[in-house]
Structures are given as structure tokens and as C-alpha cells.
Amino acid sequence: LDVDVVLKPMATVRGRVVDATTRAPVPEAYVFLEGEPSWGLEAAPDAQGRFSLSKVRAGEHVLVVLGPGPGRVSRTLRVAQGEVMDVGDVALEQGAPAPPPP
């Protein structure tokens, strides 16, 4: 019995997290796709704020960027099979840092 397995190429989503006011990179941010399993679908940006999420299934996803303070950005994306999507700069409003836990 022969079985053919066809693997569909996964997509990649990449971009850069920047401060909305200064446009400086925000390497302390956390980036993920909401509601997806975590393998390859979460990332901490590098020192220049760049991130890359690999192994993304084709379809609609919600990209979430959390700042080191209270900042949060959500963006709905539609990615195609095998696509490398560059979302460009994601501007994060950082505001005042979150207070430390009691």
C-alpha cells in the first residue's frame, strides 16, 4: 500500500515593533498569533525590533503585540499558503509602565 503525503507550505509573518512616538525599536515586546498553538507562532523581537513568526497556516489570524508596559496592538491578517508577509512597522503606544505587582 502506497500513501502519498502532500505537505502544504506554511506562511511566515514578519515585521518590526516600534514605539509609536519615537519610532525607536521595542525589543522588549512580545509578538504572537492569538488562539494559535505556540510552536513558531510567538516571538520576542531582536534588538532592532524585528520579529518573524514561521509555520503559520493559511487563513485569517490576529497578530498581537504586547509592550513591556500596558501597550497592546492587534491586527487582523489574511495569509496565503507559502506566503512571506511583511507587516512593516507595528507602532506600539507604550504609555506609562504598568505598576509592579503588590
C-alpha positions in Angstrom: 0.0 0.0 0.0 1.5 3.3 -1.1 0.4 6.5 0.6 1.3 9.9 -0.8 1.6 12.7 1.7 1.3 16.2 0.4 2.7 18.9 2.7 1.4 22.4 2.2 4.0 25.1 2.6 3.4 27.2 5.7 3.4 31.0 5.7 5.7 33.4 7.5 4.7 36.7 9.1 7.4 39.2 9.9 7.7 42.9 10.8 9.2 45.3 13.3 7.9 46.7 16.6 8.5 50.4 17.1 7.5 53.0 19.7 4.5 55.0 18.3 6.0 58.3 19.4 9.8 58.0 18.9 9.8 55.2 16.2 12.6 53.5 18.2 12.6 49.7 18.2 10.9 47.9 21.1 12.8 44.7 21.6 11.1 44.1 25.0 7.7 43.5 23.2 6.1 40.1 22.8 4.5 39.1 19.5 2.1 36.2 18.8 -0.9 35.0 16.8 -3.9 34.9 19.0 -5.6 31.5 19.5 -2.8 29.5 17.7 -0.6 26.8 19.2 2.7 28.3 20.3 5.3 26.4 18.1 6.8 29.0 16.0 3.9 31.4 16.4 5.3 33.6 19.1 8.4 35.7 19.2 10.4 38.2 21.1 11.8 40.9 18.7 15.5 41.3 18.3 17.4 44.5 19.3 16.2 46.2 16.2 12.5 45.3 17.0 12.3 42.8 14.2 10.3 39.6 14.6 9.4 36.6 12.4 6.6 34.0 13.0 7.0 30.9 11.0 4.8 27.8 10.4 1.7 30.0 10.0 -1.3 28.2 8.5 -3.0 29.9 5.6 -6.1 31.9 6.6 -7.1 34.7 8.8 -5.2 35.4 12.0 -5.0 38.1 14.7 -1.4 39.4 15.2 -1.0 40.6 18.8 1.9 42.8 20.0 2.3 43.4 23.7 4.5 46.1 25.1 6.7 45.9 28.2 4.1 48.3 29.8 0.4 48.4 29.1 0.7 48.8 25.3 -1.2 46.3 23.0 -1.8 46.3 19.3 -4.0 43.8 17.4 -4.1 43.5 13.7 -6.1 41.0 11.6 -4.1 39.4 8.8 -5.1 37.1 5.9 -2.1 35.0 4.8 -1.9 32.7 1.8 -0.2 29.3 1.7 3.6 29.7 1.4 3.4 33.5 1.7 6.0 35.6 3.4 4.0 38.5 4.7 5.9 41.6 5.9 3.6 43.7 8.0 6.1 46.5 8.2 6.4 48.7 11.4 3.9 47.9 14.1 3.6 51.1 16.2 3.1 50.4 19.9 1.8 53.1 22.3 3.8 52.4 25.4 2.3 54.9 27.8 3.2 54.7 31.5 4.8 51.4 32.6 2.5 49.0 34.4 2.8 49.3 38.2 4.6 46.5 39.9 2.5 43.7 41.5 1.7 44.2 45.2 
